[in-house]
Amino acid sequence: MGVFKPLIKVSVASWDYTFEATDGGTRVTETWTDGRRSWPDALTAVVDPFLTGTPSFSVFNRRNIRITLKNLKAAIENAP
């Protein structure tokens, strides 16, 4: 649920991770599904930049996915 209880219960997004064995390692894939498909485009056009500081929620999430995977890789490689 996150750090706090949401004031309005509405689907925003879901994240999934898949782990696939490869020669000498593991491929990690992070995907997200936008749960706001029923939201009017005009609403998301205003809300996304305001809340994320980026042009859209998808731009925001693509950046965060790259950061998450980079941090996950570093944590695994530096684990004792």
CNS distance restraints for C-alpha pairs under 8 A (distance, minus, plus):
assign (resid   1 and name CA) (resid   5 and name CA) 6.99 0.50 0.50
assign (resid  11 and name CA) (resid  35 and name CA) 5.08 0.50 0.50
assign (resid  11 and name CA) (resid  36 and name CA) 6.27 0.50 0.50
assign (resid  12 and name CA) (resid  34 and name CA) 6.20 0.50 0.50
assign (resid  12 and name CA) (resid  35 and name CA) 4.57 0.50 0.50
assign (resid  12 and name CA) (resid  36 and name CA) 5.35 0.50 0.50
assign (resid  13 and name CA) (resid  32 and name CA) 6.63 0.50 0.50
assign (resid  13 and name CA) (resid  33 and name CA) 5.44 0.50 0.50
assign (resid  13 and name CA) (resid  34 and name CA) 4.59 0.50 0.50
assign (resid  13 and name CA) (resid  35 and name CA) 4.52 0.50 0.50
assign (resid  13 and name CA) (resid  36 and name CA) 7.16 0.50 0.50
assign (resid  14 and name CA) (resid  32 and name CA) 5.49 0.50 0.50
assign (resid  14 and name CA) (resid  33 and name CA) 5.31 0.50 0.50
assign (resid  14 and name CA) (resid  34 and name CA) 6.88 0.50 0.50
assign (resid  14 and name CA) (resid  35 and name CA) 6.97 0.50 0.50
assign (resid  15 and name CA) (resid  30 and name CA) 6.98 0.50 0.50
assign (resid  15 and name CA) (resid  31 and name CA) 5.69 0.50 0.50
assign (resid  15 and name CA) (resid  32 and name CA) 4.38 0.50 0.50
assign (resid  15 and name CA) (resid  33 and name CA) 6.54 0.50 0.50
assign (resid  16 and name CA) (resid  30 and name CA) 5.75 0.50 0.50
assign (resid  16 and name CA) (resid  31 and name CA) 5.33 0.50 0.50
assign (resid  16 and name CA) (resid  32 and name CA) 6.28 0.50 0.50
assign (resid  17 and name CA) (resid  28 and name CA) 6.84 0.50 0.50
assign (resid  17 and name CA) (resid  29 and name CA) 5.56 0.50 0.50
assign (resid  17 and name CA) (resid  30 and name CA) 4.61 0.50 0.50
assign (resid  17 and name CA) (resid  31 and name CA) 6.51 0.50 0.50
assign (resid  18 and name CA) (resid  27 and name CA) 7.99 0.50 0.50
assign (resid  18 and name CA) (resid  28 and name CA) 5.74 0.50 0.50
assign (resid  18 and name CA) (resid  29 and name CA) 5.21 0.50 0.50
assign (resid  18 and name CA) (resid  30 and name CA) 6.71 0.50 0.50
assign (resid  19 and name CA) (resid  26 and name CA) 6.39 0.50 0.50
assign (resid  19 and name CA) (resid  27 and name CA) 5.72 0.50 0.50
assign (resid  19 and name CA) (resid  28 and name CA) 4.75 0.50 0.50
assign (resid  19 and name CA) (resid  29 and name CA) 6.62 0.50 0.50
assign (resid  20 and name CA) (resid  26 and name CA) 5.47 0.50 0.50
assign (resid  20 and name CA) (resid  27 and name CA) 5.03 0.50 0.50
assign (resid  20 and name CA) (resid  28 and name CA) 6.53 0.50 0.50
assign (resid  21 and name CA) (resid  25 and name CA) 6.16 0.50 0.50
assign (resid  21 and name CA) (resid  26 and name CA) 4.54 0.50 0.50
assign (resid  21 and name CA) (resid  27 and name CA) 6.31 0.50 0.50
assign (resid  22 and name CA) (resid  26 and name CA) 5.28 0.50 0.50
assign (resid  22 and name CA) (resid  27 and name CA) 6.49 0.50 0.50
assign (resid  28 and name CA) (resid  69 and name CA) 7.68 0.50 0.50
assign (resid  30 and name CA) (resid  65 and name CA) 6.70 0.50 0.50
assign (resid  30 and name CA) (resid  69 and name CA) 7.65 0.50 0.50
assign (resid  31 and name CA) (resid  65 and name CA) 7.89 0.50 0.50
assign (resid  32 and name CA) (resid  61 and name CA) 7.85 0.50 0.50
assign (resid  39 and name CA) (resid  43 and name CA) 6.78 0.50 0.50
assign (resid  39 and name CA) (resid  44 and name CA) 6.92 0.50 0.50
assign (resid  40 and name CA) (resid  44 and name CA) 6.67 0.50 0.50
assign (resid  41 and name CA) (resid  45 and name CA) 6.03 0.50 0.50
assign (resid  42 and name CA) (resid  46 and name CA) 6.54 0.50 0.50
assign (resid  43 and name CA) (resid  47 and name CA) 6.01 0.50 0.50
assign (resid  44 and name CA) (resid  48 and name CA) 5.45 0.50 0.50
assign (resid  44 and name CA) (resid  56 and name CA) 7.96 0.50 0.50
assign (resid  45 and name CA) (resid  49 and name CA) 7.10 0.50 0.50
assign (resid  45 and name CA) (resid  56 and name CA) 7.30 0.50 0.50
assign (resid  46 and name CA) (resid  50 and name CA) 6.57 0.50 0.50
assign (resid  47 and name CA) (resid  51 and name CA) 6.02 0.50 0.50
assign (resid  48 and name CA) (resid  52 and name CA) 5.76 0.50 0.50
assign (resid  48 and name CA) (resid  53 and name CA) 7.58 0.50 0.50
assign (resid  48 and name CA) (resid  54 and name CA) 7.20 0.50 0.50
assign (resid  48 and name CA) (resid  55 and name CA) 6.81 0.50 0.50
assign (resid  48 and name CA) (resid  56 and name CA) 5.14 0.50 0.50
assign (resid  48 and name CA) (resid  57 and name CA) 5.49 0.50 0.50
assign (resid  49 and name CA) (resid  53 and name CA) 4.95 0.50 0.50
assign (resid  49 and name CA) (resid  54 and name CA) 5.06 0.50 0.50
assign (resid  49 and name CA) (resid  55 and name CA) 5.12 0.50 0.50
assign (resid  49 and name CA) (resid  56 and name CA) 5.91 0.50 0.50
assign (resid  49 and name CA) (resid  57 and name CA) 7.69 0.50 0.50
assign (resid  50 and name CA) (resid  54 and name CA) 7.97 0.50 0.50
assign (resid  52 and name CA) (resid  56 and name CA) 7.42 0.50 0.50
assign (resid  52 and name CA) (resid  57 and name CA) 6.77 0.50 0.50
assign (resid  52 and name CA) (resid  60 and name CA) 6.33 0.50 0.50
assign (resid  53 and name CA) (resid  60 and name CA) 7.94 0.50 0.50
assign (resid  54 and name CA) (resid  59 and name CA) 6.58 0.50 0.50
assign (resid  54 and name CA) (resid  60 and name CA) 5.99 0.50 0.50
assign (resid  55 and name CA) (resid  59 and name CA) 6.77 0.50 0.50
assign (resid  55 and name CA) (resid  60 and name CA) 7.91 0.50 0.50
assign (resid  56 and name CA) (resid  60 and name CA) 6.37 0.50 0.50
assign (resid  57 and name CA) (resid  61 and name CA) 6.04 0.50 0.50
assign (resid  58 and name CA) (resid  62 and name CA) 6.02 0.50 0.50
assign (resid  59 and name CA) (resid  63 and name CA) 6.33 0.50 0.50
assign (resid  60 and name CA) (resid  64 and name CA) 6.33 0.50 0.50
assign (resid  61 and name CA) (resid  65 and name CA) 5.92 0.50 0.50
assign (resid  62 and name CA) (resid  66 and name CA) 6.36 0.50 0.50
assign (resid  63 and name CA) (resid  67 and name CA) 6.42 0.50 0.50
assign (resid  64 and name CA) (resid  68 and name CA) 6.03 0.50 0.50
assign (resid  65 and name CA) (resid  69 and name CA) 6.14 0.50 0.50
assign (resid  66 and name CA) (resid  70 and name CA) 6.11 0.50 0.50
assign (resid  67 and name CA) (resid  71 and name CA) 6.10 0.50 0.50
assign (resid  68 and name CA) (resid  72 and name CA) 6.03 0.50 0.50
assign (resid  69 and name CA) (resid  73 and name CA) 6.07 0.50 0.50
assign (resid  70 and name CA) (resid  74 and name CA) 6.26 0.50 0.50
assign (resid  71 and name CA) (resid  75 and name CA) 6.08 0.50 0.50
assign (resid  72 and name CA) (resid  76 and name CA) 6.19 0.50 0.50
assign (resid  73 and name CA) (resid  77 and name CA) 6.06 0.50 0.50
assign (resid  74 and name CA) (resid  78 and name CA) 5.99 0.50 0.50
assign (resid  75 and name CA) (resid  79 and name CA) 5.98 0.50 0.50
